């Protein structure tokens, strides 16, 4: 029973890490696009 729990937890941890990195990447892209847009408007 513990082996199944460890298997599921490793997959779950990987999925959470993958989701968090995707959110971080999306936030970085949005900020970069906003900063680029502001630079173009002021130039």
PDB file with SEQRES, HELIX, SHEET and CRYST1 records, atoms N, CA, C and O in Angstrom:
SEQRES   1 A   43  UNK UNK UNK UNK UNK UNK UNK UNK UNK UNK UNK UNK UNK          
SEQRES   2 A   43  UNK UNK UNK UNK UNK UNK UNK UNK UNK UNK UNK UNK UNK          
SEQRES   3 A   43  UNK UNK UNK UNK UNK UNK UNK UNK UNK UNK UNK UNK UNK          
SEQRES   4 A   43  UNK UNK UNK UNK                                              
HELIX    1 AA1 UNK A    2  UNK A   42  1                                  41    
CRYST1    1.000    1.000    1.000  90.00  90.00  90.00 P 1           1          
ATOM      1  N   UNK A   1       0.824  -1.209   0.000  1.00  0.00           N  
ATOM      2  CA  UNK A   1       0.000   0.000   0.000  1.00  0.00           C  
ATOM      3  C   UNK A   1       0.858   1.260   0.000  1.00  0.00           C  
ATOM      4  O   UNK A   1       0.549   2.233  -0.688  1.00  0.00           O  
ATOM      5  N   UNK A   2       1.930   1.234   0.772  1.00  0.00           N  
ATOM      6  CA  UNK A   2       2.812   2.395   0.834  1.00  0.00           C  
ATOM      7  C   UNK A   2       3.505   2.628  -0.510  1.00  0.00           C  
ATOM      8  O   UNK A   2       3.766   3.772  -0.881  1.00  0.00           O  
ATOM      9  N   UNK A   3       3.805   1.547  -1.244  1.00  0.00           N  
ATOM     10  CA  UNK A   3       4.451   1.695  -2.544  1.00  0.00           C  
ATOM     11  C   UNK A   3       3.572   2.441  -3.539  1.00  0.00           C  
ATOM     12  O   UNK A   3       4.058   3.260  -4.318  1.00  0.00           O  
ATOM     13  N   UNK A   4       2.276   2.152  -3.504  1.00  0.00           N  
ATOM     14  CA  UNK A   4       1.336   2.848  -4.392  1.00  0.00           C  
ATOM     15  C   UNK A   4       1.265   4.324  -4.019  1.00  0.00           C  
ATOM     16  O   UNK A   4       1.235   5.193  -4.891  1.00  0.00           O  
ATOM     17  N   UNK A   5       1.237   4.602  -2.711  1.00  0.00           N  
ATOM     18  CA  UNK A   5       1.196   5.984  -2.233  1.00  0.00           C  
ATOM     19  C   UNK A   5       2.430   6.755  -2.697  1.00  0.00           C  
ATOM     20  O   UNK A   5       2.310   7.886  -3.169  1.00  0.00           O  
ATOM     21  N   UNK A   6       3.608   6.159  -2.569  1.00  0.00           N  
ATOM     22  CA  UNK A   6       4.841   6.818  -2.997  1.00  0.00           C  
ATOM     23  C   UNK A   6       4.855   7.056  -4.498  1.00  0.00           C  
ATOM     24  O   UNK A   6       5.322   8.100  -4.953  1.00  0.00           O  
ATOM     25  N   UNK A   7       4.351   6.103  -5.271  1.00  0.00           N  
ATOM     26  CA  UNK A   7       4.283   6.260  -6.720  1.00  0.00           C  
ATOM     27  C   UNK A   7       3.374   7.425  -7.101  1.00  0.00           C  
ATOM     28  O   UNK A   7       3.730   8.254  -7.939  1.00  0.00           O  
ATOM     29  N   UNK A   8       2.194   7.480  -6.474  1.00  0.00           N  
ATOM     30  CA  UNK A   8       1.245   8.547  -6.777  1.00  0.00           C  
ATOM     31  C   UNK A   8       1.786   9.907  -6.337  1.00  0.00           C  
ATOM     32  O   UNK A   8       1.621  10.902  -7.044  1.00  0.00           O  
ATOM     33  N   UNK A   9       2.433   9.950  -5.164  1.00  0.00           N  
ATOM     34  CA  UNK A   9       2.976  11.217  -4.667  1.00  0.00           C  
ATOM     35  C   UNK A   9       4.093  11.746  -5.564  1.00  0.00           C  
ATOM     36  O   UNK A   9       4.207  12.958  -5.749  1.00  0.00           O  
ATOM     37  N   UNK A  10       4.920  10.859  -6.125  1.00  0.00           N  
ATOM     38  CA  UNK A  10       5.987  11.331  -7.010  1.00  0.00           C  
ATOM     39  C   UNK A  10       5.393  11.935  -8.284  1.00  0.00           C  
ATOM     40  O   UNK A  10       5.876  12.959  -8.769  1.00  0.00           O  
ATOM     41  N   UNK A  11       4.360  11.311  -8.819  1.00  0.00           N  
ATOM     42  CA  UNK A  11       3.700  11.848 -10.016  1.00  0.00           C  
ATOM     43  C   UNK A  11       2.991  13.165  -9.684  1.00  0.00           C  
ATOM     44  O   UNK A  11       3.039  14.120 -10.459  1.00  0.00           O  
ATOM     45  N   UNK A  12       2.335  13.198  -8.527  1.00  0.00           N  
ATOM     46  CA  UNK A  12       1.627  14.409  -8.092  1.00  0.00           C  
ATOM     47  C   UNK A  12       2.601  15.569  -7.899  1.00  0.00           C  
ATOM     48  O   UNK A  12       2.324  16.692  -8.321  1.00  0.00           O  
ATOM     49  N   UNK A  13       3.739  15.300  -7.264  1.00  0.00           N  
ATOM     50  CA  UNK A  13       4.743  16.339  -7.045  1.00  0.00           C  
ATOM     51  C   UNK A  13       5.277  16.857  -8.373  1.00  0.00           C  
ATOM     52  O   UNK A  13       5.470  18.062  -8.539  1.00  0.00           O  
ATOM     53  N   UNK A  14       5.517  15.959  -9.316  1.00  0.00           N  
ATOM     54  CA  UNK A  14       5.977  16.378 -10.636  1.00  0.00           C  
ATOM     55  C   UNK A  14       4.932  17.256 -11.323  1.00  0.00           C  
ATOM     56  O   UNK A  14       5.278  18.268 -11.933  1.00  0.00           O  
ATOM     57  N   UNK A  15       3.663  16.878 -11.230  1.00  0.00           N  
ATOM     58  CA  UNK A  15       2.598  17.652 -11.863  1.00  0.00           C  
ATOM     59  C   UNK A  15       2.485  19.044 -11.252  1.00  0.00           C  
ATOM     60  O   UNK A  15       2.307  20.025 -11.974  1.00  0.00           O  
ATOM     61  N   UNK A  16       2.585  19.137  -9.939  1.00  0.00           N  
ATOM     62  CA  UNK A  16       2.522  20.435  -9.268  1.00  0.00           C  
ATOM     63  C   UNK A  16       3.702  21.315  -9.682  1.00  0.00           C  
ATOM     64  O   UNK A  16       3.532  22.505  -9.950  1.00  0.00           O  
ATOM     65  N   UNK A  17       4.885  20.731  -9.733  1.00  0.00           N  
ATOM     66  CA  UNK A  17       6.072  21.484 -10.157  1.00  0.00           C  
ATOM     67  C   UNK A  17       5.918  21.976 -11.593  1.00  0.00           C  
ATOM     68  O   UNK A  17       6.245  23.122 -11.903  1.00  0.00           O  
ATOM     69  N   UNK A  18       5.421  21.109 -12.462  1.00  0.00           N  
ATOM     70  CA  UNK A  18       5.207  21.483 -13.868  1.00  0.00           C  
ATOM     71  C   UNK A  18       4.189  22.610 -13.990  1.00  0.00           C  
ATOM     72  O   UNK A  18       4.393  23.544 -14.766  1.00  0.00           O  
ATOM     73  N   UNK A  19       3.092  22.534 -13.232  1.00  0.00           N  
ATOM     74  CA  UNK A  19       2.062  23.572 -13.280  1.00  0.00           C  
ATOM     75  C   UNK A  19       2.604  24.897 -12.768  1.00  0.00           C  
ATOM     76  O   UNK A  19       2.325  25.945 -13.352  1.00  0.00           O  
ATOM     77  N   UNK A  20       3.369  24.868 -11.694  1.00  0.00           N  
ATOM     78  CA  UNK A  20       3.922  26.106 -11.137  1.00  0.00           C  
ATOM     79  C   UNK A  20       4.914  26.746 -12.097  1.00  0.00           C  
ATOM     80  O   UNK A  20       4.955  27.972 -12.203  1.00  0.00           O  
ATOM     81  N   UNK A  21       5.702  25.963 -12.788  1.00  0.00           N  
ATOM     82  CA  UNK A  21       6.648  26.539 -13.739  1.00  0.00           C  
ATOM     83  C   UNK A  21       5.899  27.166 -14.915  1.00  0.00           C  
ATOM     84  O   UNK A  21       6.329  28.187 -15.451  1.00  0.00           O  
ATOM     85  N   UNK A  22       4.788  26.561 -15.314  1.00  0.00           N  
ATOM     86  CA  UNK A  22       3.981  27.141 -16.389  1.00  0.00           C  
ATOM     87  C   UNK A  22       3.365  28.468 -15.993  1.00  0.00           C  
ATOM     88  O   UNK A  22       3.319  29.395 -16.801  1.00  0.00           O  
ATOM     89  N   UNK A  23       2.891  28.572 -14.757  1.00  0.00           N  
ATOM     90  CA  UNK A  23       2.324  29.830 -14.265  1.00  0.00           C  
ATOM     91  C   UNK A  23       3.405  30.898 -14.204  1.00  0.00           C  
ATOM     92  O   UNK A  23       3.172  32.048 -14.579  1.00  0.00           O  
ATOM     93  N   UNK A  24       4.590  30.517 -13.729  1.00  0.00           N  
ATOM     94  CA  UNK A  24       5.707  31.456 -13.648  1.00  0.00           C  
ATOM     95  C   UNK A  24       6.101  31.951 -15.041  1.00  0.00           C  
ATOM     96  O   UNK A  24       6.345  33.144 -15.224  1.00  0.00           O  
ATOM     97  N   UNK A  25       6.164  31.061 -16.012  1.00  0.00           N  
ATOM     98  CA  UNK A  25       6.512  31.438 -17.378  1.00  0.00           C  
ATOM     99  C   UNK A  25       5.461  32.374 -17.972  1.00  0.00           C  
ATOM    100  O   UNK A  25       5.804  33.356 -18.630  1.00  0.00           O  
ATOM    101  N   UNK A  26       4.186  32.074 -17.743  1.00  0.00           N  
ATOM    102  CA  UNK A  26       3.117  32.913 -18.271  1.00  0.00           C  
ATOM    103  C   UNK A  26       3.184  34.315 -17.675  1.00  0.00           C  
ATOM    104  O   UNK A  26       3.028  35.304 -18.391  1.00  0.00           O  
ATOM    105  N   UNK A  27       3.416  34.402 -16.372  1.00  0.00           N  
ATOM    106  CA  UNK A  27       3.512  35.711 -15.717  1.00  0.00           C  
ATOM    107  C   UNK A  27       4.701  36.498 -16.257  1.00  0.00           C  
ATOM    108  O   UNK A  27       4.600  37.705 -16.478  1.00  0.00           O  
ATOM    109  N   UNK A  28       5.818  35.824 -16.469  1.00  0.00           N  
ATOM    110  CA  UNK A  28       7.001  36.490 -17.012  1.00  0.00           C  
ATOM    111  C   UNK A  28       6.739  37.020 -18.414  1.00  0.00           C  
ATOM    112  O   UNK A  28       7.149  38.131 -18.750  1.00  0.00           O  
ATOM    113  N   UNK A  29       6.055  36.222 -19.232  1.00  0.00           N  
ATOM    114  CA  UNK A  29       5.741  36.661 -20.601  1.00  0.00           C  
ATOM    115  C   UNK A  29       4.814  37.873 -20.610  1.00  0.00           C  
ATOM    116  O   UNK A  29       5.013  38.812 -21.381  1.00  0.00           O  
ATOM    117  N   UNK A  30       3.797  37.844 -19.745  1.00  0.00           N  
ATOM    118  CA  UNK A  30       2.845  38.950 -19.697  1.00  0.00           C  
ATOM    119  C   UNK A  30       3.550  40.240 -19.278  1.00  0.00           C  
ATOM    120  O   UNK A  30       3.335  41.293 -19.878  1.00  0.00           O  
ATOM    121  N   UNK A  31       4.386  40.154 -18.253  1.00  0.00           N  
ATOM    122  CA  UNK A  31       5.121  41.339 -17.794  1.00  0.00           C  
ATOM    123  C   UNK A  31       6.057  41.836 -18.887  1.00  0.00           C  
ATOM    124  O   UNK A  31       6.148  43.042 -19.117  1.00  0.00           O  
ATOM    125  N   UNK A  32       6.752  40.932 -19.563  1.00  0.00           N  
ATOM    126  CA  UNK A  32       7.679  41.336 -20.622  1.00  0.00           C  
ATOM    127  C   UNK A  32       6.928  42.028 -21.769  1.00  0.00           C  
ATOM    128  O   UNK A  32       7.402  43.025 -22.316  1.00  0.00           O  
ATOM    129  N   UNK A  33       5.765  41.496 -22.124  1.00  0.00           N  
ATOM    130  CA  UNK A  33       4.979  42.124 -23.193  1.00  0.00           C  
ATOM    131  C   UNK A  33       4.480  43.499 -22.777  1.00  0.00           C  
ATOM    132  O   UNK A  33       4.467  44.422 -23.591  1.00  0.00           O  
ATOM    133  N   UNK A  34       4.070  43.649 -21.522  1.00  0.00           N  
ATOM    134  CA  UNK A  34       3.616  44.947 -21.030  1.00  0.00           C  
ATOM    135  C   UNK A  34       4.756  45.959 -21.043  1.00  0.00           C  
ATOM    136  O   UNK A  34       4.573  47.103 -21.458  1.00  0.00           O  
ATOM    137  N   UNK A  35       5.930  45.534 -20.590  1.00  0.00           N  
ATOM    138  CA  UNK A  35       7.070  46.438 -20.572  1.00  0.00           C  
ATOM    139  C   UNK A  35       7.475  46.824 -21.989  1.00  0.00           C  
ATOM    140  O   UNK A  35       7.834  47.974 -22.243  1.00  0.00           O  
ATOM    141  N   UNK A  36       7.418  45.877 -22.904  1.00  0.00           N  
ATOM    142  CA  UNK A  36       7.753  46.153 -24.306  1.00  0.00           C  
ATOM    143  C   UNK A  36       6.738  47.129 -24.905  1.00  0.00           C  
ATOM    144  O   UNK A  36       7.118  48.051 -25.628  1.00  0.00           O  
ATOM    145  N   UNK A  37       5.468  46.935 -24.612  1.00  0.00           N  
ATOM    146  CA  UNK A  37       4.427  47.824 -25.109  1.00  0.00           C  
ATOM    147  C   UNK A  37       4.592  49.238 -24.582  1.00  0.00           C  
ATOM    148  O   UNK A  37       4.401  50.203 -25.321  1.00  0.00           O  
ATOM    149  N   UNK A  38       4.948  49.370 -23.299  1.00  0.00           N  
ATOM    150  CA  UNK A  38       5.149  50.690 -22.716  1.00  0.00           C  
ATOM    151  C   UNK A  38       6.361  51.373 -23.319  1.00  0.00           C  
ATOM    152  O   UNK A  38       6.346  52.588 -23.512  1.00  0.00           O  
ATOM    153  N   UNK A  39       7.404  50.626 -23.621  1.00  0.00           N  
ATOM    154  CA  UNK A  39       8.604  51.197 -24.234  1.00  0.00           C  
ATOM    155  C   UNK A  39       8.296  51.695 -25.645  1.00  0.00           C  
ATOM    156  O   UNK A  39       8.788  52.747 -26.052  1.00  0.00           O  
ATOM    157  N   UNK A  40       7.490  50.950 -26.387  1.00  0.00           N  
ATOM    158  CA  UNK A  40       7.151  51.366 -27.755  1.00  0.00           C  
ATOM    159  C   UNK A  40       6.266  52.600 -27.766  1.00  0.00           C  
ATOM    160  O   UNK A  40       6.414  53.467 -28.627  1.00  0.00           O  
ATOM    161  N   UNK A  41       5.345  52.683 -26.809  1.00  0.00           N  
ATOM    162  CA  UNK A  41       4.431  53.828 -26.761  1.00  0.00           C  
ATOM    163  C   UNK A  41       5.154  55.108 -26.381  1.00  0.00           C  
ATOM    164  O   UNK A  41       4.791  56.182 -26.862  1.00  0.00           O  
ATOM    165  N   UNK A  42       6.165  55.019 -25.531  1.00  0.00           N  
ATOM    166  CA  UNK A  42       6.863  56.226 -25.085  1.00  0.00           C  
ATOM    167  C   UNK A  42       7.917  56.670 -26.088  1.00  0.00           C  
ATOM    168  O   UNK A  42       8.344  57.824 -26.050  1.00  0.00           O  
ATOM    169  N   UNK A  43       8.349  55.790 -26.981  1.00  0.00           N  
ATOM    170  CA  UNK A  43       9.426  56.138 -27.930  1.00  0.00           C  
ATOM    171  C   UNK A  43       8.878  56.923 -29.110  1.00  0.00           C  
ATOM    172  O   UNK A  43       9.634  57.300 -30.005  1.00  0.00           O  
TER     173      UNK A  43                                                      
END                                                                             
